[in-house]
Amino acid sequence: MSHYWSRIVHSLTPYVPGEQPKIANLIKLNTNENPYGPSPRVIEAMQAELGDDLRLYPDPSSDRLRQAIADYYGLELNQVFVGNGSDEVLAHTFQGLLKQDKPLLFPDISYSFYPVYCGLYEVEYQQVPLGDDFAINIDDYLVENGGIIFPNPNAPTGRLLELGEIQKLLQKNTESVVVVDEAYIDFGGESAVGLINQYPNLLVIQTVSKSRSLAGIRVGYAMGNPDLIEALVRVKDSFNSYPLDRMAIVGATAAIQDVDYFRKTCDRVIASREEVTAELERLGFDVIPSAANFIFAAPSKISAQDLADELRERGIIVRYFNKPRIDQYLRITIGTDDQNRALISALQSIIPAG
């Protein structure tokens, strides 16, 4: 039936999400989900929303949620955009801001949805190689471009680009949009949100999926100059005026407002990450310094793919990317204390001592 497809469909290489297995009792450390549930306030807010009003459309602007985000980050309402997960926010960004006459720049090892969006929206792009240590060097981006985007911390490496380096980039790259994709920033980095009022070309994108334990309700948001936000609104209202349902709006609002719970769970993940990192290094892994809720590490005595297979045999799933430069690394999500102990125990049984 492919002769019925639109021209562009033939050329697409879709994104492949992390496996969501339907097998009971697996320890699932492959999709960077938070091991701890959302704030109890989230559940209460969503339960309260269950009622007759579900027959009514939600607020198309999600003003309640946008205001909560603006209040948390010290912004104005017109500096915040929300969408159906940060993936949708990114999609609107690619279409509304990053499709230019010059190529978009992003790292060669990065979020693998970026080239997918470029294919879908026919955006010309160039991938900029990371250093041998998987670090972003901002000098490599100081060339003519139609925009710059990178995750911070980067994914799948977890390595952080310090805020001072982002500011240097913004000072030198003033003619195109710089998008900082901060899905994991709350696990060890400093957000670039504080730079928004100084740099009108900065767009910061975040999500409630990771640090606020709400991957299941699909809410992401962008923060930036009102002119950038207006471009996203125009794309959104040409695509889907109601991207967030009533449950998502109230749930995400409650999550943003429960700051104590958010900080407590982030601190637990950070502490566990440091413990797992130390254990992996004792087992001979080369571990990339991580500021995320996952670790990117290469075993020294077994291939990464074989190790992923061995772990799966023991009921533990991690993410293996069969791609150039990183095919000897595994991305391992930080789990609960029990899950982390099970992981280390399994690794000790697989990897030969000495």
N, C-alpha and C positions, 0 to 999 in steps of 0.2 A: 504493500500500500504506500510505499515511500514516494511514489510519483505524485501523491497528493500533498506532500510536505511543502512548506514555504522554502525558498532558496536557502535561507540561513540555517535551517534545521539540519541540513546535510553536513554542514561544516562544524557543528557544535561537538565539543568534547565535554560532556557534563561532569560536574563535581561528584566525587565519590565520598559520601559521608562515612564516618566511622561505623563499624558494624554494630548493629543493635540486635544481638542474638536472642532467640526465643527459647533459650535453654535454661532450666532452673539451676540455681545454686552456683552460678558462675561468679567469680570475682572480676568485675568489669572495670578495668583500668585503661580504657582505650579511647574515651570520648571526652575527657576532661570535665565530667560532671562533678559537681560539688558532693562530697561524701555525706554532708550534713543537710538535713531538710531545711525548708524555708522557715522564716520567722513564724511563730504561732499567730502573730498579728495578720499575716498574709492569709492563713486559713480562715481566720475569723472574718476578715473582710470579704473573702470570696463566698463564704457560707451566707453572710448577710445579704449579698447581692443576688443570691438564688431566690427568685420569686417572679411575680407576675410581670415585672418590668423587663424581663428577657424578651418579651414580645416587641419591645421598642428598640430602635436602632441606638447604638452607643453614640457618645459625643464624637463627631468626626475629627475634632481637633485634640481630643484627649487632654483638655485643659487642666484637669485635676492632676493628672500625672505629670504633665509638663511643668506645672507650677511647683510640684514637689521636687522635681529634678532641679529646677531653677533655684529654689530655696536652698537645697543642699549644696550646690556648687557656687552660690553667690552670683547668679546670672539673672537676666530678665526673661520673661516668658517668650519673647520673640527671638531669643537665642537658642531655643530648644525645639528639636523635631523628634517625634517618636514614630516607630514603625513596627511591623510584624517580625520581630527579631532583628538583630544587627545585620543579618544577611540581606534583608529587604532594604534596610537603611543604606547599606553599602551599594546595593543594586541601583537605588535611586541616585546615589552619589556618582556612580560611574556614568549613568545616563545624563544626569543633570549638570554635573560639574567637571567631569574628567574626560569627556569626549571632545577633544580639541584638535587643532591642526598639527600639533606637535605630539610626540609620543609620551605616554604616561610611563613613569619610572617606578619600579618596585623591586625588592630583592629577589635574587634567583632562588633562594630558599625562604619561603614565606607561606602565607595562607594560600592554599591551592585554588581557592575560589576566584582569586584576582584574575588569572588568565581566562577563566571561564566567563566572567563578566565581560572581559574584553572581547571574547568571541561572540557573545550574545549581542552586545551593543556596538560591535565593530569599532572598537577603540584600538588605535595603534599603540603598541607598548614596547618597552625595552626592559629586560631584567638586568639588574645591577648585581654583579657577584658580591657576596659577602666575603669578608676576609677569611684567612685560613682558620681563625678562631671563631668563625661564624658571627663576627661583629659587623654592624653597619658602620661604614665610614661616610660621614656626610659629604666630604669633599668629592666623592664619586657621583654625587647627585647635583653638583654645581655645573650643570650643562643645560643647554636649551631643552625645555620639556613642556608638556601640556598638563602636568600635574605630577605629584609625588604621593605615594601611599605606602605605608608599612605598618605592621602591627608592632606595638610596644607594650610589654615584652613581645619579642618576635615569636612566631609559631611556625614550625614546631620546635624551635631551638630553646625557647624560654629566656634567651639572653635579652637584657635590658639596655636600651639606649638612654643615657642620662639626660635629664631635662635640659641641662646647659647645652648639650649638643643639638637638641631640637631647636632651641632658641637661636643658636648660631645658624642653623639651616634656614630658619624663618627670616633672619636678618639679611641673608644673602640671596634667598629665593623669594622674590616679592611679586613676580609676574604670573605665578600660577598657584593653584590651590595645593596646600599640603594637608593630607589626611593622615591623622594618627589614629590607628585602630587599637583601642585600649581594652580589648575583651578581658585581659588578664592583669590589668594595671594594679588592682587592689591587693594583689598577693606579693607586693614588694617594690613597687615603683611609685613615682610621683607623677600624678596626672598632668598633662599639658593644658588642662582647662584654664589654669591660672594665666595662661598667655593669650587667651582669646581676645581680650579687650585691647591688647597691644598689636595684634597681627590679624588684620581683616581677612587674610587668606588661609587661616587655620581652621580646620574642621576636626573635631575630636568625636570619635564614635565609641560608644560603650554599650553594654548589655546587662540585663539582669540574670542571664543564664548561668554565669559562673560564680562570682563572689556573692550573689544573693540567692543562689540555689533555685533558680526559676527557669531552667532550660525548657520545662514543660509548658510554659504559657506564652513563649515567643514574644518578647518585648526587647527592642533595642532603641537606642536614641543617639542623636547627633547634637553637638553643641558648637556654636560658632557665631560669626557675624550675622546679623539679621538678613543681610543680602544673600548669604549662602543658604540660610535656612529657607528663605522664600523660594529659592530654586528647587529645593527638595519638596516643598509644599506643592508647588506647581506640577512637579512630576507625579507626586502622590495623588493629587486630585484629578490627574489625567489617567490614573491607573485604578485606584481603589480608594474611595473617600473614607471608608471605614476599616482601616487596617487592624485596629485593636478592638476586641470585643469587650463587653462590660466586665467580665471576670478578670481579664488581663489588666484592664485599667485599674481596678480597685486593688488587685493583688500586687501589682508592681508598685503602686503608690504606697501601700503599707510596707513593702520591702524597703523602699527608699527611706521611709520615715523612721524605721526601726534601726537606728544607727548602732545602738549597743549590741544587738544580736549580730548585725553585719560584721562589726569589728571583732567580736568574740570568735565567730566561725573562721574569719580570715586568719586570725592569730593562730588558731588550732591547725589550719592547713599549712601555714608557714612553718610552724614548729615541726610538724610531721615531715615536711619537705626536707628540712635540714637533717633530720634523723635518717630518713631513707637515703639521702645523698651520702651521708657518712658510711652507711652500710654498703652501698654500691661501690664506693671507692675502696672499701676494705676487700671487696670481692674482685678488685682489679678493673672496674669500669672506668672509662674516660667520661666524666660527667661535665656537661656544659653548665656553667653557673646559671641558675634559674631564678627568675623573679615571678614565676607563674605558679599555677597549681598542678604542674607536671614537671617531670625531669626528662631531659634528652640525654641519653647515655649510650656508650658503645662498649660492649663486652670485649675483653681481651683474649679470651680462651675459647670462644665459640662464636660462630657467625650470628649476627642479629636475627636473621630469618630462622635459623635452627633454634635459637633460644626462644623466639616467639612461639614456635611450634611446640617446643617442650613445655613451655608454660601453659599453653592451651590444653595440652594433655593432662595437666594438673588442675584444670578448671580456672585458669587465670588468663584474661585477655588483655594484651597491650597492643599499641599501634606500631606497625612496621610499615615504613614507606620504602618501596622498592624504586628509589629514584637516585640519580647521580649525586655524588658527594655525601649522601646521608644513608646509603644502603647498609651501613654497618651500625646504625643507631636505632634505638627503640625510644618511643615516646611513652612514658609511664605516668599515668594520672596518679596523684596522691589520693589515697583512700582513707578509710577509717583506720584506727590503730590496729584493729584485728586484721583488716585486709592488708595493711602494710606488713604486719608480722608474717602473714601467710605468704606474701610475695617473697620476702627475704628468706624464709624457710625453704621455699621452692627453689629459689636461686642457689642456695647453699647445697641443695641436693643435686642440682644439675651441673653446676660449674665445679670442675675438679679443684681441689685444694692444692696450694703450693705453686 
